[in-house]
Amino acid sequence: KEKRKLKEKKKEKMKKYVILDLEWTSWKGNYCGNNQEKRKSWQKREIIQIGAVKFDKNYKIIDKLNIYVKPMFNPILSDYIKNLTGISQKKLEKKGMTFIQSYKIIKTFCRGTKIFSNGYDNLIMKINLDYNNCTDRKLNIIDIRKILNMRYKIPEKFLHSSVIHTFFGYKLKKNKMHNATHDCLNVLKALKKSKFIL
């Protein structure tokens, strides 16, 4: 019994978590506010950047991941998304990989962790798995946005990952807004400050 308790304590001590953030293809006029979108049928929601931060129960960063993903339906990025994310066509073509390659990397990175996202990234991931005819659904991404709002009282206007940290007095870095990895770090700051129950 004592051995089992020690084993469980060790397991708890070693428990790891991941914050995941995605950027995807978008065009001017798609976003209507309030997490609502209007899209034409050819305007797919293809992932172009995956950011992830792995951390322990004390919110200490263990590892970071930043992947650029090449869209297949609309390989040429819109000016809107380039301006929003700071991802250039050149960077995407030079550093980008296929979605399937990126999915394998993120799965390995997240193995044995509890995965959080601040928004509907889980849905975007599923859509991209469908685009790529991939039946693997092993990544269980938990959307914590409502919890942050209702339980931790972070107001609606601060809930976006690009600005969430500013609610706790951190400075806004405008040139880093909508950078997936940077957004993960912002969410981590908010979790730590709000003493989020992991």
Salt bridges, closest charged atoms under 4 A:
GLU37 OE1 - ARG39 NE 3.07
GLU37 OE1 - ARG45 NH1 3.27
ASP79 OD1 - LYS82 NZ 3.53
ASP130 OD1 - ARG137 NH2 2.42
ASP136 OD2 - LYS107 NZ 2.41
